[in-house]
Amino acid sequence: MSNLDLSFHKSSVNNPGRLQQITTVPPAMFKLCHLVQLHDREAFSRIDELWSSKHVLYVITSGQARLISSNGQLMVNTGSAVVRQAGTLLQHESKRGSLSPVQGIAIAFDFADNEQRLWPFGHPVPVTSRLIAELISELVQSSSKRDESGPFKPHMLFYQLLDTLRDHAVRLAHEDHSWLDIVLARIHERVTHSFTREQLAREVNVSPEHFSREFKKYTGFTFVEYVTRLRIRIAQEHLLFANPTLQELAQLTGYRDTFYLSRKFKQTVGCAPTLYRKTPKKIASLTYNYTASLLALGHIPHLGAVAEWMKSRLIENGQDQFDQCYEHDLINHPDLIADAHPDVILGYAPHSGMDELRQIAPTILMPFEELDWQEQLIHLGRITGLEAKARALLDQYDTLQQEANRTLDQMMGVRGSAVCIFMIGESGAYIYGHGWGRASHILYHSLGFAPPARMEKDGQLLTGYIHVPLNEIHLYAADHIFIDYAREPSEQDAVDKLFAQESWNNLSAVREGRLYEIEANMFYGFDPISIMEQLQHIMHKLTSHLSMH
């Protein structure tokens, strides 16, 4: 025993019942209650009903969502988290325009049994953190494998999550720029009208001098620089889509003097407005489909979102000589876009960082669900100066579409119904409406098949997509079923369970061989090359079956 151990031992013997320097540990504030994986916007909506008396932490693992709280609208992206207090609402916006199927984790927790009920997280604010993503992943894994992880690990990870969220709330409280956020919102609202620094400073009750100092620190620009840059960006965006006169452009951007507009445009962009459309442009594409569409047009982007399924095709076609990222990286890290110094940014609307992107370069965001893929391609053609090539590709698709319909008229006559089912393992499958790609627009628009009656009955055809549990997939059956099976060996059990169901085996499409295997990767894109391949693949499946019968 060491001298230190011996002295402590003697002290304890001489003073039985006395302990030195006792520190009282504060009571636990919260307790972990439930955890559930969410697969669609309907599941998000149900959480508020089921867990209204609980606090809820949402973590977005895939997709993008607009959430509505009592403090306004929030945009959450892949990798971001947001927490709401019990008794408040945080609803998924129901209108169309979402970018992709929203998936995530919802964690319900409650106050522990103590009298001091403090709420340390403030108002709902999206937080993007690599640490939160890692902790959530571990928490899900340890909760599903309790026997291996032990009883304490989920709670340990839960408290690490809360600690990270509290740190963020504390930092936010110390960096209160709420009046500046109001100012920026008003600048964007009034950009086509005249306003001054002094007017805005009065509206938020700060002095013009304090306004200028804080504005520069917050945005990196002076007030005049910020407004000028925003107006010139808007001018560039209009010029990319159309050919307005200088007078029209002045009205669209809040300038009264066309000469002043022209001078500011040249100072900011480097050329006159009349020459801007003709100058070559470095494009940053924030989405997989726009990157693929640009390549189909023969335009190599400067920076592009590229999925794993695209990479082999890029190498085969010799089109891989550009900076490549994943979509979620470009959504969550605008510095990657800024570092590329693009001349134009392309992406889907809505985008939570629109104002920030516009400070980098003119930004064209198109509502994926509301614009037909052909309209989107024409817009991309105009932006790149390749509209003629875009129209030629659409003519090529139209020829294939007409040939396909003539063949189906001869071989089957009345089309009947069809559906594409994309299995995702034990939790079920995704089925897409006709505005979402994934072959649905080919089946319903190009080839004239009807969607499953259940989708029309429930009003789900236009909502983009639906997540269907394994035991309900048969309810969305059709005369012709195209299905992508779960590919991972660990998910094969889900496929086997589906095929063992009596309700599945009794479907006429299954009994009569109108079940066609497809591969999800082939049906992801809605660029013209992908869509032509999808149409040909669907026709091959259908005609092979029809020729045998």
BADRENLUM-107103 format. One record per residue (C-alpha): residue in one letter; x, y, z. Coordinates in steps of 0.2 Angstrom, whole numbers, padded with zeros to 4 digits, always signed. Example, Ala and Ser with C-alpha at 12.3 -4.5 7.8 and 13.67 -1.06 7.14 Angstrom:
REM residues 2
a+0062-0022+0039/s+0068-0005+0036/
//
This chain:
REM residues 549
m+0000+0000+0000/s+0007+0017-0005/n+0010+0031+0008/l-0005+0040+0001/d-0016+0025+0003/l-0010+0022+0020/s-0013+0040+0026/f-0031+0039+0019/h-0034+0023+0027/k-0028+0029+0044/s-0039+0045+0043/s-0054+0034+0039/v-0051+0023+0054/n-0049+0037+0065/n-0065+0046+0059/p-0078+0033+0055/g-0093+0039+0046/r-0084+0055+0040/l-0081+0058+0022/q-0071+0072+0015/q-0077+0085+0001/i-0093+0077-0003/t-0101+0085-0019/t-0119+0083-0022/v-0124+0077-0039/p-0138+0087-0048/p-0153+0076-0051/a-0156+0070-0069/m-0167+0082-0079/f-0174+0070-0092/k-0177+0052-0096/l-0177+0043-0112/c-0194+0035-0117/h-0196+0030-0135/l-0187+0029-0151/v-0194+0026-0169/q-0188+0027-0186/l-0198+0038-0198/h-0201+0035-0217/d-0212+0048-0223/r-0221+0065-0220/e-0236+0056-0213/a-0226+0048-0199/f-0219+0065-0194/s-0237+0071-0193/r-0243+0057-0182/i-0229+0060-0170/d-0237+0076-0163/e-0253+0066-0160/l-0245+0051-0152/w-0231+0060-0142/s-0240+0077-0138/s-0236+0076-0120/k-0218+0071-0123/h-0203+0081-0129/v-0197+0075-0146/l-0180+0076-0154/y-0181+0074-0173/v-0165+0069-0183/i-0166+0070-0202/t-0156+0055-0209/s-0162+0058-0228/g-0171+0071-0238/q-0177+0088-0234/a-0192+0095-0225/r-0201+0111-0220/l-0207+0110-0202/i-0219+0123-0195/s-0218+0128-0177/s-0226+0142-0166/n-0210+0152-0170/g-0212+0151-0189/q-0206+0139-0203/l-0190+0129-0201/m-0180+0120-0215/v-0171+0104-0210/n-0159+0095-0221/t-0150+0078-0221/g-0139+0077-0205/s-0149+0091-0195/a-0158+0089-0179/v-0172+0099-0170/v-0180+0097-0153/r-0197+0103-0148/q-0205+0104-0130/a-0220+0094-0124/g-0236+0103-0128/t-0230+0112-0143/l-0231+0107-0161/l-0218+0104-0175/q-0228+0099-0190/h-0221+0093-0207/e-0228+0105-0220/s-0241+0096-0231/k-0240+0105-0247/r-0230+0099-0262/g-0213+0104-0266/s-0202+0092-0255/l-0186+0087-0262/s-0185+0068-0258/p-0193+0056-0247/v-0190+0062-0229/q-0183+0049-0217/g-0177+0051-0199/i-0177+0046-0181/a-0189+0053-0168/i-0184+0052-0149/a-0197+0055-0136/f-0191+0060-0119/d-0199+0067-0103/f-0194+0077-0087/a-0187+0065-0074/d-0196+0064-0057/n-0189+0081-0050/e-0197+0097-0046/q-0185+0108-0056/r-0192+0108-0073/l-0180+0119-0084/w-0180+0119-0103/p-0162+0122-0108/f-0164+0120-0127/g-0173+0137-0132/h-0185+0138-0147/p-0184+0124-0161/v-0169+0128-0172/p-0161+0116-0184/v-0144+0110-0179/t-0132+0102-0191/s-0118+0092-0182/r-0107+0078-0187/l-0107+0073-0168/i-0126+0072-0167/a-0127+0061-0182/e-0114+0049-0175/l-0122+0049-0158/i-0139+0045-0166/s-0132+0031-0176/e-0125+0023-0161/l-0141+0026-0151/v-0151+0017-0164/q-0139+0003-0165/s-0138+0001-0146/s-0157+0002-0144/s-0160-0012-0157/k-0146-0023-0149/r-0149-0021-0131/d-0142-0038-0126/e-0125-0034-0134/s-0124-0016-0129/g-0130-0018-0111/p-0144-0008-0102/f-0134+0008-0099/k-0127+0013-0116/p-0143+0020-0124/h-0145+0032-0110/m-0127+0037-0110/l-0128+0041-0128/f-0145+0050-0125/y-0137+0062-0112/q-0122+0065-0124/l-0135+0071-0137/l-0144+0082-0125/d-0127+0090-0119/t-0123+0094-0138/l-0140+0102-0141/r-0138+0112-0125/d-0121+0118-0130/h-0128+0124-0146/a-0143+0133-0137/v-0131+0142-0126/r-0120+0148-0140/l-0135+0154-0149/a-0141+0164-0134/h-0124+0172-0133/e-0124+0177-0151/d-0141+0185-0153/h-0143+0192-0170/s-0162+0191-0171/w-0163+0209-0177/l-0151+0206-0191/d-0161+0191-0197/i-0176+0203-0197/v-0166+0216-0207/l-0160+0203-0220/a-0178+0196-0222/r-0184+0214-0225/i-0170+0217-0238/h-0175+0202-0248/e-0194+0207-0247/r-0191+0225-0253/v-0176+0222-0265/t-0186+0229-0280/h-0190+0245-0270/s-0179+0259-0263/f-0174+0259-0245/t-0160+0265-0234/r-0149+0259-0220/e-0156+0273-0209/q-0174+0267-0212/l-0170+0249-0208/a-0160+0254-0192/r-0175+0264-0186/e-0187+0249-0189/v-0176+0237-0178/n-0172+0251-0165/v-0153+0252-0167/s-0142+0267-0172/p-0136+0268-0190/e-0118+0266-0184/h-0121+0250-0174/f-0131+0244-0188/s-0117+0245-0200/r-0104+0238-0188/e-0115+0222-0184/f-0121+0220-0202/k-0103+0219-0209/k-0098+0207-0195/y-0113+0196-0198/t-0113+0196-0217/g-0096+0200-0222/f-0102+0214-0233/t-0107+0232-0230/f-0125+0236-0231/v-0123+0244-0249/e-0112+0229-0255/y-0125+0217-0249/v-0140+0225-0257/t-0130+0228-0273/r-0124+0211-0275/l-0142+0204-0271/r-0149+0215-0285/i-0136+0210-0298/r-0138+0192-0294/i-0157+0194-0297/a-0153+0202-0314/q-0141+0188-0318/e-0155+0175-0314/h-0167+0184-0326/l-0154+0185-0340/l-0151+0166-0338/f-0169+0162-0341/a-0175+0176-0354/n-0168+0191-0363/p-0176+0206-0354/t-0172+0224-0360/l-0161+0235-0348/q-0177+0244-0344/e-0186+0228-0339/l-0171+0223-0329/a-0170+0239-0320/q-0188+0237-0314/l-0185+0219-0309/t-0171+0223-0298/g-0176+0240-0290/y-0164+0251-0300/r-0172+0267-0308/d-0157+0271-0319/t-0152+0259-0333/f-0135+0267-0334/y-0132+0264-0316/l-0138+0246-0317/s-0127+0243-0331/r-0112+0250-0322/k-0115+0240-0306/f-0118+0225-0316/k-0101+0226-0325/q-0092+0230-0309/t-0099+0215-0300/v-0100+0202-0315/g-0086+0208-0326/c-0096+0211-0342/a-0111+0221-0348/p-0129+0213-0346/t-0130+0213-0365/l-0115+0201-0366/y-0119+0190-0350/r-0129+0177-0359/k-0115+0173-0371/t-0101+0171-0359/p-0096+0153-0354/k-0101+0149-0336/k-0094+0137-0323/i-0110+0128-0316/a-0111+0120-0298/s-0125+0107-0299/l-0132+0103-0281/t-0142+0088-0287/y-0139+0071-0295/n-0152+0073-0308/y-0146+0091-0314/t-0128+0085-0315/a-0134+0070-0326/s-0145+0082-0336/l-0130+0094-0339/l-0119+0079-0345/a-0133+0073-0356/l-0133+0090-0364/g-0114+0089-0366/h-0110+0102-0353/i-0097+0097-0340/p-0101+0105-0323/h-0088+0114-0313/l-0094+0106-0297/g-0108+0093-0297/a-0117+0081-0285/v-0114+0063-0290/a-0121+0047-0283/e-0112+0031-0282/w-0123+0024-0296/m-0118+0038-0308/k-0099+0036-0306/s-0096+0020-0317/r-0106+0029-0331/l-0096+0045-0329/i-0079+0035-0331/e-0086+0025-0346/n-0091+0041-0355/g-0075+0050-0350/q-0086+0063-0341/d-0078+0062-0324/q-0066+0077-0325/f-0075+0089-0313/d-0076+0091-0294/q-0089+0078-0287/c-0098+0078-0270/y-0113+0070-0263/e-0130+0080-0262/h-0130+0081-0243/d-0113+0088-0242/l-0117+0102-0254/i-0133+0105-0244/n-0125+0106-0227/h-0108+0114-0232/p-0110+0129-0243/d-0092+0133-0241/l-0088+0118-0253/i-0098+0128-0266/a-0090+0145-0262/d-0073+0137-0263/a-0077+0131-0281/h-0081+0150-0287/p-0095+0145-0298/d-0104+0157-0310/v-0121+0149-0308/i-0128+0137-0295/l-0142+0125-0299/g-0153+0115-0287/y-0170+0111-0281/a-0182+0123-0273/p-0185+0125-0259/h-0167+0127-0251/s-0164+0133-0234/g-0148+0142-0239/m-0155+0152-0254/d-0149+0169-0248/e-0132+0162-0243/l-0130+0154-0260/r-0135+0170-0269/q-0120+0179-0261/i-0109+0166-0270/a-0117+0166-0287/p-0133+0168-0296/t-0144+0154-0290/i-0158+0145-0300/l-0168+0133-0289/m-0183+0124-0298/p-0197+0115-0289/f-0194+0097-0292/e-0211+0091-0289/e-0221+0105-0298/l-0211+0106-0314/d-0211+0092-0327/w-0194+0084-0330/q-0195+0090-0348/e-0198+0108-0343/q-0183+0107-0331/l-0172+0100-0345/i-0178+0115-0356/h-0173+0127-0342/l-0156+0119-0340/g-0154+0120-0359/r-0158+0139-0359/i-0146+0142-0344/t-0131+0133-0353/g-0135+0140-0371/l-0140+0122-0376/e-0159+0123-0378/a-0158+0116-0396/k-0149+0101-0389/a-0162+0099-0375/r-0176+0100-0387/a-0168+0087-0398/l-0166+0075-0384/l-0185+0077-0380/d-0189+0074-0398/q-0179+0058-0397/y-0188+0053-0381/d-0205+0057-0390/t-0200+0045-0404/l-0197+0031-0392/q-0213+0035-0383/q-0223+0034-0398/e-0215+0018-0404/a-0218+0010-0387/n-0236+0015-0387/r-0239+0007-0405/t-0231-0009-0399/l-0242-0010-0383/d-0258-0005-0393/q-0254-0020-0404/m-0249-0032-0390/m-0261-0028-0376/g-0273-0014-0381/v-0281-0007-0365/r-0266-0004-0353/g-0274-0008-0336/s-0264-0003-0320/a-0246-0003-0315/v-0235+0001-0300/c-0217+0002-0296/i-0212-0005-0278/f-0195-0001-0271/m-0192-0012-0256/i-0181-0005-0242/g-0180-0020-0230/e-0191-0026-0215/s-0200-0009-0214/g-0208-0010-0231/a-0206-0001-0247/y-0208+0016-0256/i-0221+0019-0270/y-0220+0035-0280/g-0233+0046-0287/h-0233+0052-0305/g-0223+0068-0301/w-0208+0060-0293/g-0199+0050-0307/r-0194+0032-0302/a-0203+0026-0318/s-0220+0032-0312/h-0220+0046-0325/i-0216+0034-0338/l-0230+0022-0333/y-0243+0035-0330/h-0239+0049-0342/s-0229+0041-0357/l-0237+0023-0358/g-0255+0027-0351/f-0256+0014-0337/a-0267+0019-0322/p-0260+0019-0305/p-0265+0007-0291/a-0283+0011-0286/r-0278+0013-0268/m-0266+0027-0272/e-0280+0037-0280/k-0293+0032-0267/d-0282+0039-0253/g-0277+0054-0263/q-0258+0049-0262/l-0255+0050-0281/l-0249+0068-0280/t-0241+0068-0263/g-0224+0062-0271/y-0222+0046-0262/i-0229+0034-0248/h-0220+0022-0237/v-0230+0006-0236/p-0227-0007-0222/l-0223-0025-0227/n-0240-0032-0222/e-0249-0018-0233/i-0240-0019-0249/h-0253-0030-0257/l-0266-0016-0255/y-0256-0006-0268/a-0255-0020-0281/a-0259-0017-0299/d-0261-0027-0315/h-0242-0025-0318/i-0230-0024-0304/f-0212-0018-0306/i-0202-0022-0290/d-0185-0018-0284/y-0180-0031-0271/a-0169-0027-0255/r-0151-0031-0261/e-0143-0033-0244/p-0141-0051-0238/s-0147-0044-0221/e-0163-0038-0229/q-0167-0054-0238/d-0178-0060-0224/a-0190-0046-0228/v-0192-0052-0246/d-0194-0070-0240/k-0208-0064-0228/l-0217-0054-0242/f-0217-0069-0254/a-0223-0080-0240/q-0239-0070-0237/e-0255-0077-0243/s-0261-0060-0248/w-0246-0057-0259/n-0247-0074-0268/n-0265-0072-0271/l-0262-0056-0282/s-0266-0059-0300/a-0250-0051-0306/v-0240-0063-0295/r-0251-0078-0301/e-0250-0074-0319/g-0232-0069-0320/r-0234-0050-0322/l-0221-0047-0308/y-0205-0039-0316/e-0189-0037-0306/i-0180-0020-0309/e-0165-0011-0301/a-0168+0005-0290/n-0151+0013-0297/m-0157+0012-0315/f-0174+0021-0310/y-0166+0034-0299/g-0163+0048-0312/f-0174+0058-0322/d-0161+0065-0334/p-0165+0061-0352/i-0152+0047-0354/s-0159+0038-0339/i-0177+0041-0344/m-0174+0033-0361/e-0165+0018-0353/q-0180+0016-0341/l-0193+0017-0355/q-0183+0004-0365/h-0181-0007-0349/i-0199-0007-0345/m-0204-0011-0363/h-0192-0025-0363/k-0200-0032-0347/l-0218-0030-0354/t-0215-0037-0372/s-0205-0052-0366/h-0220-0057-0355/l-0233-0053-0368/s-0224-0062-0382/m-0224-0078-0371/h-0243-0076-0369/
//
